[in-house]
Amino acid sequence: MEPDVSIETSSMIRIAVLPIGDVPSTLLRDYHSMLLRHCTIPLSTISSFYTEHQKSPFAHQPWETGSLRFKFVLGGAPPSPWEDFQPHRKILGVIGICHCPSSPDLDLVIDQFNAAWRGYSSVLVKRCFAFSPGDSQLEDTKKRENLVLFPPSDRSAQELHLQTMMQDISASLLMEFEKWVLQAESAGTILKTPLDSQATLSSEEVYV
């Protein structure tokens, strides 16, 4: 077994944490450490963000006792050839980290963020967290998709804001998982590994 893979890590959703623009290394590590405090999000805390657009395929969702677990991969990770067979290897979310005093142009920040997350074909949810915006950035009323400003505040307020954003991300991922299952049920899904050859695949395809 690979050194970083276990039954526990295989249950985690991988989120790439990427610096956007110029982020001082000490601050990047600090923001990453804040995220690490939210590796487990109880389902009971995300109901206000969750919307059932269609009948959920998860008939017995453990809303009171269940949770979503995350692995925050600082700097991201290259794609694995085993991703389709072992979905836990996929990067399913991207969180961009921006330090506004170092990157005052929010339009440029979003352009850089969009270029970064598009490098991950499996991404379902993406957010760019912009910390310490100045007055001019806070007063900018232009809407920028997936950009979340974290106004200057004390540590506890920042933690609470980050917790709320992770609950929102969790709900968004859960709804995307429901779409996955519904699409697989209607279309059928072929599971294959990198070890399968085209010559043998036709006799070894597994449908779920």
N, C-alpha and C positions, 0 to 999 in steps of 0.2 A: 504494500500500500504506500502511496506517496506520503511524504512526511507531513504535508499540510492538509491531508484529507482524512476525515474520520466520519463516523456516523453523525456526529454533532455538526461538523462543518458542512456536511452534505445537506443539512436542513436549512442552511442559511442562504439568504438572497444576496447576491453580490452586487454591490453598489460601487462604481468607480468614483473616486473623489479627485477632481482635477483642478489644479490652479488655473485661473483664467486671468490673463494679464500678468502684471508684475506683483507677486505676492511674496513678501519677505518670508524666508524659510521658518523663522521662529513663530510668526503668526500662522503660517500654514499648519504647522504641527499643533499649535494651540487650537485652531478651529477643528482640526481632525480629532483631537482629544475630546472636544465637546461632542462631536458626533458619536464617538465611541460609547458615550454614556447612554446612547439611545439604540443600542444593538437589539433590544427586544421591545416591541411595541404590542401591548395587549390589545386584542380585538375589541375589548369592551370600551376602549378609549377612542375608537375611530368611527363610531356610528354616525356622528354628526357630519362626517365627510363622505360617508358611503351612500351611494344611490343605486338601488337595484333597477337598472334599466330594463332588464328582462328577468324571467324566472331564473334564479341562481341554480346552477347544477350542483352546488354544494348543499345538499338537502339538510344536513345536520351540522351546520356551521357552529363551532363551539364559542359563541360570542362572549360568554362569561369567563371561560377558562383558557381559550386559545390565544395564540400570539403569532406575530410574524417576527422572524429573526433575521438580522442583517450582518453582513460582513463588508466593512468599508475598506475598499482597496485603494490606498493612497497612490495616486499616479496612474491608476488603471492597470490593466493586464492585457497581454496579447490574447487573441482568440485561441481556443483549444480545439483540436480536430475532433474531440469527443463531445462537443457541446450538444449536438442533437441527441445523442444517446444518454448523456448525463447532464440534464438541464441545469443542475446546480452550478455547473462551471460557467454558465453564461453570465455576462454582465447585463443585468436587467434594468439597472437604473444608473443615471449619471448625476452627480451633484457637483456643480462648479463652485469654486471658492474664489471670490473676488474681494480685493482690498481696495475700497473706493478711493482713499487718498492717493493710492499709487496708480489707479486706473480711473480717472475722472470722466472719461468719455463712455457713457453707458451704451451708446449705440455700437461702439467698437467692442465693448465687453460682450454684448449679445452676439455679434458676428463671430467673435472668437469662440464663444461657448457653443454656438450652433455647429461650427466646424469641428469642435472637439467631440461632441456627443455623436455626431454622424459617423465617427470612426468605429462605432459599436453597432453592428447591424441588429443585435438582439434587444436593444434598449426599448423599454416600454414606458418609462417615466423619466423625465429630466427636469431639474431645477438648477438655477444659478443663484447662489446665496451671496449677496453683496453686502459686506460688512462696513460699518462706519461711514455711511454716505454723508457728504457735506450738505449744507443748507440748500445749495443750488440743485443738488441731485434729489433731495427730498421734495423740493418744490416743483421738480420736473413732472408734469402731469401726463407725459406721453406713456402710453401703455406698451410694455415690452413683454411678450409672452415668455413665461417661465422664469422671469426675473423677480427675485424676492429681496427687498431691501431690509437690512437689519440696522435700524437707527442706533446711534450711540446710546448706550445704557449700561447699567451695572451688570455684573456677571449673572445674577439670578434671573434678571429680565431677559437676557440673551438666551439663557438655558431654556426658559419657558417658551420663548418664541421658537427656538429650534425644535423643542419637543412638539409644539403644535404643527410645525412644518413636516416633521417626520410622521405624525399621525395622518396628515394629508397625503403624503407620499404612500404610506401603507394602504390607505383606502383606495388610492388610484391603482396601485399594483394588484390589490385583491380583485378589483373590477376587471382589470386586464386579464388576470388568471381565469376568471369566469368566461371571458370571451374565448380564451384559448381552448378551454374544455368544450364549449359549445361548438366551436368550429371543428375541433377534432372529432366530435361525435357525429357531426353532419357530413364531414368529408372523408373521414378515415385518415389515419396517420401511419406512415411507414417508418419503422424504427430500423436504423442500420448503423453500424459502427465503422470506423476507418479501416477495420480489418476485412470488411466485406469487399469482395471483388465483384465486378460486373458479371463475371462468368457464373458466380454462385448465388448472386443476390436474388435472382428470380425464384430460386427454390428455398430461400431462407428468409424471405420477407415476413415480417410480423406485423399484423394489423391490430390496432387498438382503437 
